[in-house]
Amino acid sequence: MSHAVKHLAVAGLIGLAAAACTAPPPPRTVAAAATAPAAAPTGAAALPAPTGPHPVGATTLYLKDASRPDPWVPEAKARELMVTLWYPARAGEGRRAPYMTAKESELTLRGKKVTGVPYDVLSRTRTNAVDDAKPAGRTGSLPLVVLSPGFTMPRSTLTSLGEELASRGYVVAGVDHTYENYATTFPDGRVAECVACDSDTDPGFGAKVADVRAADVSFVLDQLTGPHAKWEGSSLIDPSEIAMAGHSIGGAGAVAAMLKDARVRAGIDMDGTTYARIPKSGLSRPFLFMGSAGHEPAGRDNSWDRDWKLLTGWKRWLVLPGADHQSFTDVPLLAGALGIAVPGDLSPDRSAEITRTYVRAFLDRHLRHEPQSLLDEPSPRYPEVRLCTPGGAACR
């Protein structure tokens, strides 16, 4: 990360992960982030309610992989991970699940150079899941989806998507890749900060992050399925129906995880350069590219064009010309509380709706095996979304 990028102020929260994890944004996006007037802070943010029929629970797991040292802090002889699970829950009242701790909020805002708001503001974000609610479902009936955030971004920034999928009958595991974001809190109170932030100009950095995330995901799958599963609701998971969706470099992690672990049956890359290299023999499992304008075919990031040719199974390439790099995360929903400009040309609620709808359609098609015409042709309900065919006609 360059000195200049590290010291962006308001634009930092909107664009820092993009700067670190994908090709440079087009001039229009940079100008919008830098010059759009910031809104006055509006207090704590509230995430939109999920739209599915199931109440949603959330719980946090601490997982320790003693089989490998930490890749960023080698003196740590085990890799420690924090995972948030969102899942269908039994109906009932309870405390809302926390978005993040006050210290995590502070370190995230300090890292992003966001000022002018209380440092604990993100910890007061209102979620929709009930903390530690009892899981609900039939044994072996719930598909599992892993969510991987962008570089420097905590797992909590994919909460809106996680809650939506859980309300639709999925178990969702949001993974903090330790030392790759500004703050991960362990149960004993230790806070791991962003050690990797000092390394992201190193040669091969993107490929290393993708490989680390693939190893993290395989370990998480080990801990959520099988006879030694660590979660009380693990018996509800269908271990044959697992997918992964990642934002920014989390999307590269999805490719890497699929190459490493055959249990990941389908993958989604939301606006991320694909650093993991697909072998010439190809990747035959279903994959979805969903990106902003810079990820149009033959655009500034050629990694999707390169990998499209190597995806030999079901595949789609969607582009939202009005989206920003962060439009696929909670960041637009948090903008008002932070007093920053909403990234991109879509309203926060609209960007959340589109992301939720298309990700869910992909998962319903490939984990539940239900036809989804939304993925086969342009939708009059979502004219912001263009379906692309590289090498053929322009996106339509």
C-alpha positions in Angstrom: 0.0 0.0 0.0 1.6 3.3 -1.0 2.1 6.1 1.5 -0.4 8.2 -0.4 -3.1 5.6 -0.3 -2.6 4.9 3.4 -3.4 8.6 4.1 -6.6 9.0 2.2 -9.2 10.4 4.5 -12.9 10.1 3.5 -12.1 8.3 0.3 -10.1 5.8 2.4 -13.0 3.8 3.6 -14.6 3.7 0.2 -11.5 2.8 -1.9 -8.7 1.4 0.3 -9.6 -2.2 -0.3 -9.9 -1.6 -4.0 -6.4 0.0 -4.1 -4.9 -2.9 -2.3 -6.8 -5.8 -4.0 -7.8 -4.9 -7.5 -6.6 -2.8 -10.4 -6.7 1.0 -10.0 -10.2 2.3 -10.2 -11.3 4.3 -13.3 -11.0 8.1 -13.1 -14.8 8.5 -12.7 -14.8 6.5 -9.5 -11.7 8.2 -8.0 -13.2 11.6 -8.7 -16.5 10.6 -7.1 -14.9 9.3 -4.0 -12.6 12.3 -3.7 -15.0 15.2 -4.5 -18.6 14.1 -3.7 -19.8 16.0 -0.7 -19.9 14.1 2.6 -23.2 13.8 4.4 -23.6 14.8 8.0 -23.3 11.8 10.3 -26.8 10.4 11.1 -26.0 8.3 14.2 -25.8 4.6 14.2 -26.5 2.7 11.0 -29.2 0.0 10.7 -28.9 -2.8 8.2 -31.9 -3.6 6.0 -34.0 -6.5 7.2 -33.5 -9.8 5.5 -36.3 -10.8 3.2 -36.5 -14.6 3.7 -39.0 -16.6 5.8 -36.6 -17.7 8.5 -35.6 -15.9 11.7 -31.9 -15.3 11.7 -29.4 -16.2 14.4 -25.7 -15.3 14.7 -22.9 -16.7 16.7 -19.1 -16.3 16.8 -16.6 -19.1 16.7 -13.0 -19.1 17.8 -11.0 -21.7 15.8 -7.4 -22.6 16.2 -5.4 -24.5 13.5 -2.4 -26.0 15.3 -1.2 -27.7 12.1 0.4 -24.5 10.7 2.1 -21.3 12.0 0.4 -18.1 11.2 1.5 -17.0 7.7 1.8 -13.3 8.7 3.3 -13.7 12.2 5.5 -16.8 12.0 6.3 -16.8 15.7 2.6 -17.6 16.3 2.8 -21.4 16.0 -0.9 -21.8 15.3 -3.3 -19.9 12.9 -6.2 -18.4 15.0 -9.5 -17.4 13.2 -12.7 -15.7 14.3 -15.8 -16.7 12.3 -19.3 -15.3 12.4 -22.1 -17.8 11.6 -25.5 -16.6 10.4 -28.1 -19.3 10.2 -31.9 -20.0 10.3 -33.0 -19.9 13.9 -35.9 -20.8 16.0 -38.4 -18.0 16.5 -37.9 -16.0 19.6 -36.8 -12.7 21.1 -33.2 -11.9 22.1 -30.4 -9.5 22.0 -29.3 -8.4 18.5 -26.0 -9.8 17.5 -23.2 -7.2 17.7 -21.8 -5.8 14.4 -18.3 -5.4 15.9 -16.7 -4.3 19.2 -16.0 -0.7 20.1 -12.3 -1.3 19.9 -12.7 -2.9 16.4 -14.7 0.1 15.3 -12.0 2.4 16.6 -9.1 0.6 14.9 -11.0 0.3 11.7 -11.9 4.0 11.5 -8.3 5.0 12.5 -6.9 2.6 9.9 -9.2 4.1 7.2 -8.5 7.7 8.4 -12.2 8.4 8.9 -12.6 11.3 11.4 -15.5 13.5 12.6 -17.5 10.7 14.1 -17.3 8.8 17.5 -14.8 6.0 17.1 -17.3 3.5 18.4 -20.0 4.3 15.8 -19.6 1.1 13.8 -20.1 -1.0 17.0 -23.5 0.6 17.3 -24.6 -0.6 13.9 -28.0 -2.3 14.3 -28.1 -5.9 12.9 -31.1 -8.2 12.4 -29.8 -11.5 13.8 -30.5 -12.7 17.3 -27.3 -13.3 19.2 -26.7 -17.1 19.9 -30.3 -18.0 18.9 -31.0 -21.8 18.6 -30.4 -23.1 15.1 -33.3 -24.5 13.2 -33.6 -27.0 10.4 -33.6 -30.6 9.5 -30.4 -32.7 9.8 -28.2 -32.4 6.7 -30.6 -29.9 5.0 -28.8 -26.6 5.0 -26.3 -25.6 2.3 -23.2 -23.8 3.6 -21.8 -20.6 2.2 -18.4 -19.1 3.2 -18.0 -15.3 2.9 -14.5 -13.7 2.6 -14.1 -9.9 2.9 -11.8 -7.6 1.0 -8.3 -6.8 2.2 -8.3 -4.6 5.4 -12.0 -5.1 5.7 -13.5 -7.1 8.6 -16.0 -10.0 8.1 -18.7 -7.8 9.6 -18.8 -5.7 6.4 -20.6 -8.6 4.7 -23.3 -8.9 7.4 -26.2 -7.7 5.3 -25.5 -10.4 2.7 -25.0 -13.0 5.5 -28.2 -12.2 7.2 -30.2 -12.4 3.9 -28.8 -15.8 3.0 -29.5 -17.2 6.5 -33.1 -16.0 6.2 -33.3 -18.0 3.0 -32.2 -21.2 4.6 -28.4 -21.1 4.3 -25.7 -21.4 7.0 -23.2 -18.6 6.3 -19.7 -18.4 7.7 -18.1 -15.0 7.5 -14.3 -15.4 8.1 -11.9 -12.8 9.5 -8.5 -13.6 7.9 -6.4 -12.7 10.9 -3.8 -9.9 10.5 -5.3 -8.9 7.1 -7.7 -6.3 8.6 -7.4 -3.6 11.2 -8.8 -5.5 14.1 -9.8 -9.1 15.0 -10.7 -9.7 18.7 -10.1 -13.1 20.3 -12.1 -14.4 23.2 -9.3 -13.7 25.7 -9.4 -10.0 24.7 -6.3 -10.0 22.5 -6.7 -7.8 19.3 -4.9 -8.8 16.2 -4.1 -5.8 14.0 -3.2 -5.6 10.3 0.3 -7.0 10.0 -0.2 -7.7 6.3 -0.9 -4.1 5.6 2.9 -3.5 5.6 3.5 -6.2 3.0 1.1 -5.4 0.2 3.7 -4.0 -2.2 5.8 -7.2 -2.0 6.0 -9.3 -5.1 3.5 -12.0 -5.2 1.4 -10.5 -2.3 -2.0 -11.0 -4.0 -1.2 -14.7 -4.7 0.0 -15.2 -1.1 -3.2 -13.7 0.3 -5.3 -15.9 -1.9 -3.4 -19.0 -0.8 -3.7 -18.0 2.9 -7.4 -17.6 2.5 -7.8 -20.9 0.7 -6.1 -22.6 3.7 -8.2 -20.7 6.1 -11.4 -21.8 4.3 -10.4 -25.5 4.2 -9.8 -25.4 8.0 -13.1 -23.7 8.6 -14.9 -26.4 6.6 -13.1 -29.0 8.6 -14.4 -27.4 11.8 -18.0 -27.0 10.6 -18.5 -30.4 9.1 -17.7 -33.9 10.1 -17.6 -35.8 13.4 -15.5 -33.2 15.3 -17.5 -30.1 14.2 -17.3 -27.2 16.6 -20.7 -25.7 16.2 -23.9 -27.0 17.9 -25.8 -26.7 14.6 -23.3 -28.4 12.4 -25.5 -31.5 12.0 -27.9 -29.3 10.0 -25.3 -28.5 7.3 -25.3 -30.5 4.1 -21.6 -31.0 3.5 -22.2 -31.8 -0.2 -23.6 -28.4 -0.9 -20.9 -25.8 -0.1 -20.1 -22.5 -1.9 -17.8 -19.5 -1.3 -18.4 -15.8 -2.2 -15.6 -13.2 -1.7 -15.4 -9.5 -2.1 -12.3 -8.0 -3.7 -9.3 -10.2 -2.8 -11.8 -12.4 -1.1 -13.0 -13.2 -4.7 -9.4 -14.3 -5.5 -9.7 -16.4 -2.3 -12.8 -18.1 -3.7 -10.9 -19.2 -6.8 -8.0 -20.4 -4.7 -10.3 -22.3 -2.3 -12.0 -24.0 -5.2 -8.7 -25.1 -6.7 -7.5 -26.4 -3.3 -10.6 -28.0 -1.9 -13.2 -30.0 -3.9 -15.8 -29.5 -1.2 -16.3 -25.9 -2.5 -18.7 -26.7 -5.3 -19.4 -23.2 -6.6 -17.8 -19.7 -6.2 -18.5 -16.0 -6.6 -16.0 -13.2 -7.1 -17.4 -9.8 -6.3 -15.2 -7.2 -8.0 -11.8 -8.7 -7.2 -8.7 -9.3 -9.3 -8.2 -13.1 -9.5 -4.6 -13.6 -8.3 -5.0 -17.3 -7.9 -4.0 -18.9 -11.3 -6.4 -21.5 -12.7 -4.4 -24.4 -14.4 -4.6 -24.9 -18.1 -6.8 -27.9 -17.5 -9.5 -25.5 -16.3 -12.0 -25.2 -13.4 -15.2 -27.1 -14.2 -17.3 -26.0 -11.2 -19.8 -23.2 -11.4 -18.5 -19.6 -11.0 -19.9 -16.1 -11.1 -18.1 -12.9 -11.7 -20.0 -9.8 -10.5 -18.3 -6.5 -10.7 -18.3 -2.7 -11.2 -17.6 -0.9 -14.4 -13.9 -1.5 -14.3 -14.6 -5.2 -14.7 -16.2 -5.1 -18.1 -14.7 -7.5 -20.6 -11.4 -6.1 -22.0 -11.5 -3.6 -19.1 -8.6 -2.3 -16.9 -8.4 -5.6 -15.0 -7.6 -8.4 -17.5 -7.6 -11.2 -14.9 -11.3 -11.9 -15.5 -10.7 -12.1 -19.3 -7.8 -14.5 -18.7 -9.7 -16.7 -16.3 -13.0 -16.7 -18.2 -11.4 -18.9 -20.8 -10.3 -21.4 -18.1 -13.8 -21.7 -16.5 -15.1 -24.7 -18.2 -18.3 -25.3 -16.3 -21.4 -23.1 -15.8 -20.3 -19.4 -15.6 -21.7 -15.9 -15.8 -20.2 -12.4 -15.9 -22.3 -9.6 -14.6 -21.4 -5.9 -14.5 -23.1 -3.0 -12.7 -21.8 0.2 -14.4 -23.2 2.4 -11.6 -21.5 0.3 -8.8 -18.4 1.2 -6.8 -15.9 -1.4 -5.5 -17.6 -1.3 -2.1 -21.2 -1.5 -3.5 -21.2 -5.3 -2.8 -20.5 -4.7 0.9 -22.2 -2.9 3.8 -20.1 0.2 3.3 -22.9 2.1 1.4 -25.3 1.2 4.2 -22.8 2.7 6.8 -22.0 5.9 4.8 -24.7 8.0 6.5 -23.5 7.1 10.0 -19.9 7.8 9.0 -20.7 11.1 7.3 -19.0 10.0 4.0 -20.3 10.1 0.5 -22.2 7.0 -0.7 -19.8 5.1 -3.1 -21.1 4.7 -6.6 -24.3 5.8 -8.3 -26.7 3.3 -6.6 -28.5 4.0 -3.5 -27.4 2.0 -0.5 -30.6 0.0 -0.3 -30.5 -0.7 -4.1 -26.9 -1.9 -4.1 -27.7 -4.2 -1.1 -30.8 -5.6 -2.9 -29.0 -6.3 -6.1 -26.1 -8.0 -4.3 -28.4 -10.1 -2.2 -30.7 -11.1 -5.1 -28.0 -12.2 -7.6 -25.8 -14.0 -5.0 -28.9 -15.8 -3.8 -30.0 -16.7 -7.3 -26.6 -18.2 -8.0 -26.6 -20.2 -4.8 -30.2 -21.4 -5.3 -29.2 -22.6 -8.7 -26.1 -24.5 -7.8 -26.6 -25.6 -4.2 -30.4 -26.1 -4.3 -30.5 -27.0 -8.0 -33.4 -24.7 -8.8 -33.6 -22.9 -12.2 -32.9 -19.2 -12.0 -33.9 -17.3 -15.2 -32.5 -14.1 -13.6 -29.0 -15.4 -14.4 -29.8 -16.2 -18.0 -31.0 -12.9 -19.4 -31.2 -9.2 -18.6 -33.9 -8.4 -16.0 -36.3 -5.5 -16.4 -36.5 -5.4 -12.6 -32.7 -4.9 -12.4 -31.8 -2.8 -15.4 -28.6 -1.7 -13.6 -27.2 -5.2 -14.1 -25.6 -6.1 -17.5 -24.9 -9.7 -18.6 -21.6 -10.0 -20.4 -20.3 -12.4 -23.0 -16.6 -11.9 -23.5 -15.5 -12.1 -27.1 -19.1 -11.7 -28.3 -21.5 -8.8 -28.3 -21.2 -6.0 -25.8 -22.7 -6.5 -22.4 -26.5 -6.3 -22.6 
